[in-house]
Amino acid sequence: MAAIDPALLGTYDAAAIARYFRWRLGSLGWRVLQILWWLGTFVLGLQSDRWLGKEAQNRPHRATQLRQVLTNLGPTFIKVGQALSTRPDLVRQDFLDELTKLQDQLPPFPTAEAMAIIEAELDYSPQEIFSNLSPLPVAAASLGQVYRGRLFTGEEVAVKVQRPNLRPVLCRDLYLMRWAAGWLGRFLPLNLGHDLTLIVDEFGTKLFEEIDYLNEGRNAERFAANFKDDSTVKVPVIYWPYCSQRVLTLEWIDGCKLTDTASLQRDNLDPDQLIEIGVTAGLRQLLEFGFFHADPHPGNLFALADGRMAYIDFGMMDQLDQVTKETLVDAVVHLINQDFDNLGRDFVKLGFLTPDTDLGPIVPALNRVLGDALGSKVSDFNFKTVTDQFSELMYEYPFRVPAKFALIIRSLVTQEGLALSLNPNFKIINVAYPYVARRLLLGETPALRQRLLEVLFQDGQLQWDRLENMLAIARGDAGFDLLPTAGLGIRYLMSEEGAHLREMIVLALTEDDRLHTQEVQRLWALVKDEITFERMLGVAWGALTNYSLERAEQLVPVVGDLRQVLQSQASG
């Protein structure tokens, strides 16, 4: 089969890349020398620290040196560093924090080359497309750079142009990485239980998706459709006639970065409100839509003068299927319930462990490392703590972070870090918990209702403190109204599906041979201010209208007595 020029590859194809580069020894040899020089200086520094007994003392310096080495090696290695920053199964914890600082920035390439790319891709010169275009890029990253312009129809736009010769450069580096992974994998003490070339292939696939600007445009439109009813989220419009795989023209977002506190103060924007918008939008992406922005760093999020938050750069996105979303919720429920046997099985389903893994020694380790993950109280929880603690297991047991979940971890930790930069006292759980509580309490689907029951009932016993905590935090959110939720609850209790729950509630109220009046009184104290007789009657009536009198009499015998009284009065 003839070799295909990497510049023509639309998607990542390891076999095609290998056929092209296998015999191009001159190009490969020079690149190998560059890589060996930069990585060699880093490895030599690590080894000298060991010889001189300064390993612990120089560890922060070596972490910084690694970040600089990856930057010097160019676009592919910058992306590698960013990917590794969320892979505790591959990188020691002491290097992870430094890699998260890796900036996706490089010096810009000449504007003349950018204009030539626009003309080659769109078949028109920039002067024929744009009435105005900035002479210099307003931003330059590892994969491309952005110009500010205006269409002849008046719209102000951002024009994203890919770096010249980018695909061949990426393909050459990916070929060398894959070759090195296959050769070195069996010697590295990673204990991952899988082929390292798979990691390179996962990385290559996502990287090729990111450099396809048509794919990015489609991602942006899909993201916008998901949030079309959310007035707090803004997504730029894509101008398709002026787009190609290497050029993307989209609406210019006139806002300020979330880290620009001076601009936020100037526009009288509330940082806490912006945090809430960002965290809630992130949770909706993961738990409702399953389609999420995997790179929400400060450069990709903007605050608008009207209080909205704008997302840009949709190159790095991923999708969760329904089964994965439900298993992810299961894992959270099992973590809350300290059910580490089922949590271990969840990790198998999610791909963190292979199906043939012996969970016997892993379950106690999960208990030891994650047993206190929630802290002494819910408000102590943060994602960074959990990921740091979880990383302790990576070298002891055959855990592997699937690429999809590496992106989720990156998204959550990045959002939390950004929120903390705006408000050091911010706790992500204060926003996340009301959202999750609403989702569980509303129980729109049987799956969600089952998860709520698993949270509230453990070993057949009602966890009064969890119900009280869930109601208290959910009610702390101004947008949460208890009574509509109560109406759904009444309808559920009166359904066939709710028969078992009715029995469980009766048992919970009378367990240990006593009425749990104190617990009920505490719950009543939480809700009494908003439950008036008129509102409660309206909700109850709305719930009952879906049932016949015969069905209501079966569930609530007093309804039958009332009907007999009314019938006797009518006949009299």
Buried (B, 14 or more C-beta within 10 A) or exposed (E): EEBEEBEEBEEBBBEBBBBBBEEEEEEBEEBBEEBEEBBEEBEEBBEEBEEEEEBEEBBEEBBEBBBEBBBEBBBBBBBBBBBBBBBBBBBEBEBBEBBBEBBBEBEBBEBEBBBBBBBEBBEEEBEEBBEEBBEEBEBBBBBBBBBBBBBEEEBEBBBBBBBBEBBBBBBBBBBBBBBBBEEEBEEEEBEBEEEBBBBBBBBBBBBBBBBBBBBBBBBBBBBBEBBEEBEBBBBBBBBBEBBBBBBBBBBBBEBBBBBBBEBBEEBEBEBBEBBBBBBBBBBBBBBEBBBBBBBBBBBBBBBBEEBBBBBBBBBBBBEBEEEBBBBBBBBBBBBBBBBBEBBBBBBBBBBBBEEEBEBEEBBEBBBEBBEEBBEEEBEEBBBBBBBBBBBBBBBEBBBBBBBBBBBBBBBBBBBBBBBBBBEEEBBBBBBBBBBBBBBBBBBEEEEBBBBBBBBBBBEEEBBBEBBBBBBBBBBEBEEBEBBEBBBBBBBBBBBEEBEEBBEBBEEBBEEEEEEBEEBEEBBEEBBEEEBEEEBBEEBBEBBBEEBEEEBBBEBBEEBBEBBEEEEEEEEE
